[in-house]
Amino acid sequence: MATLTVPQSVPSPSEDCEQLRKAFAGWGTNEALIISILAHRNAAQRKAIQETYQQAYGEDLLKALDKELSSDFERIVLLWTLVPAERDAFLANEATKMLTKSNWVIMEIGCGRSSHDLFLVRQAYHARFKRSLEEDVAYHTSGDFRKLLVPLVSAFRYEGPEVNMPLARKEAKILHEKICEKAYSDDEVIRIITTRSKPQLNATLNHYNNEFGNAINKDLKANPEDEFLKLLRAAIKCLTCPEKYFEKVLRLAINKVGTDEWALTRVVATRAEVDMQRIKEEYHRRNSVPLDRAIAGDTSGDYEKILLALIGHGNA
């Protein structure tokens, strides 16, 4: 599932901090040393390194990294060093800002995290920004987008495997009726997509496909240029087949004229400890090219090296 590789024998946080301090010393920064440490430590280990660095040197590690690094390499190192909930809180806040506004990033956080992880994101958001994630998303969105995104980031879905098949059949019928009426943002559609457990939603959508002859996302393509429908289809895919959703984000980021480094950075940083192995397999299946080769062909330098390290490429 995860592609992060951690050595069998990990140095103590104090030793890692000493090495990072050495990487910052002198005229040039030793980026390879930074990668060899931070790109091979899990979230708990990175948190311990941050705490130890602050205690030992009286300086925030993230601020030290910010001073030493630049460009796309700096962004991925800073995002990766954060623990997942703090990283998502930062990304969500950034996605509400005028110049970096992104309904897609907010949707991704609402759909691509477990209930517990999303709860931790909301707590981290409170602590860092002194506001709730829900109020910021509500304030910075409007119309149908607000109607979908606020409940997505507020959700605490049931995480168990149980499925109610009669309910799945009933709600598949409701979805089909509303889509036929082109009532795409109807309260019932929003309720089903934003509250049902992922196994229950999968059962509902499987029944939809079997009963009505089309996958729901095909029926939601009535107007391919409609931005709300694009977001709704993406939310459904991210909830039910996250590896397919993230594969597409990577494919579009890499295949663009001029790589979309922000999307590439975000997916690698947020999925390396979750399901990047599945995403890699899906990427290879869909594109007939391994993801590491695609990244190596589209990026360079230290940025390329840390991306390859995080997706588990052997030499990085």
Secondary structure as the mmCIF struct_conf table of DSSP 4:
data_model
#
loop_
_struct_conf.conf_type_id
_struct_conf.id
_struct_conf.beg_label_comp_id
_struct_conf.beg_label_asym_id
_struct_conf.beg_label_seq_id
_struct_conf.end_label_comp_id
_struct_conf.end_label_asym_id
_struct_conf.end_label_seq_id
BEND BEND1 GLN A 8 SER A 9
HELX_LH_PP_P HELX_LH_PP_P1 VAL A 10 SER A 12
HELX_RH_AL_P HELX_RH_AL_P1 PRO A 13 PHE A 24
BEND BEND2 ALA A 25 GLY A 28
HELX_RH_AL_P HELX_RH_AL_P2 GLU A 31 LEU A 38
TURN_TY1_P TURN_TY1_P1 ALA A 39 HIS A 40
HELX_RH_AL_P HELX_RH_AL_P3 ALA A 43 TYR A 57
BEND BEND3 GLY A 58 GLU A 59
HELX_RH_AL_P HELX_RH_AL_P4 LEU A 61 GLU A 68
HELX_RH_AL_P HELX_RH_AL_P5 SER A 71 THR A 81
BEND BEND4 LEU A 82 LEU A 82
HELX_RH_AL_P HELX_RH_AL_P6 PRO A 84 ALA A 95
TURN_TY1_P TURN_TY1_P2 THR A 96 THR A 96
BEND BEND5 LYS A 97 LYS A 97
TURN_TY1_P TURN_TY1_P3 MET A 98 THR A 100
HELX_RH_AL_P HELX_RH_AL_P7 ASN A 103 CYS A 111
BEND BEND6 GLY A 112 ARG A 113
HELX_RH_AL_P HELX_RH_AL_P8 SER A 115 PHE A 129
BEND BEND7 LYS A 130 ARG A 131
HELX_RH_AL_P HELX_RH_AL_P9 LEU A 133 HIS A 140
HELX_RH_AL_P HELX_RH_AL_P10 GLY A 143 SER A 154
BEND BEND8 GLY A 160 GLY A 160
HELX_RH_AL_P HELX_RH_AL_P11 MET A 165 CYS A 180
TURN_TY1_P TURN_TY1_P4 GLU A 181 LYS A 182
TURN_TY1_P TURN_TY1_P5 TYR A 184 SER A 185
HELX_RH_AL_P HELX_RH_AL_P12 ASP A 187 THR A 195
BEND BEND9 ARG A 196 ARG A 196
HELX_RH_AL_P HELX_RH_AL_P13 LYS A 198 PHE A 212
BEND BEND10 GLY A 213 ASN A 214
HELX_RH_AL_P HELX_RH_AL_P14 ILE A 216 ASP A 219
TURN_TY1_P TURN_TY1_P6 LEU A 220 LYS A 221
BEND BEND11 ALA A 222 ASN A 223
TURN_TY1_P TURN_TY1_P7 PRO A 224 GLU A 225
HELX_RH_AL_P HELX_RH_AL_P15 GLU A 227 THR A 240
HELX_RH_AL_P HELX_RH_AL_P16 PRO A 242 ASN A 255
BEND BEND12 LYS A 256 GLY A 258
HELX_RH_AL_P HELX_RH_AL_P17 GLU A 261 ARG A 271
TURN_TY1_P TURN_TY1_P8 ALA A 272 ASP A 275
HELX_RH_AL_P HELX_RH_AL_P18 MET A 276 ASN A 287
BEND BEND13 SER A 288 VAL A 289
HELX_RH_AL_P HELX_RH_AL_P19 LEU A 291 ASP A 298
HELX_RH_AL_P HELX_RH_AL_P20 GLY A 301 LEU A 310
TURN_TY1_P TURN_TY1_P9 ILE A 311 GLY A 312
TURN_TY1_P TURN_TY1_P10 GLY A 314 ASN A 315
#
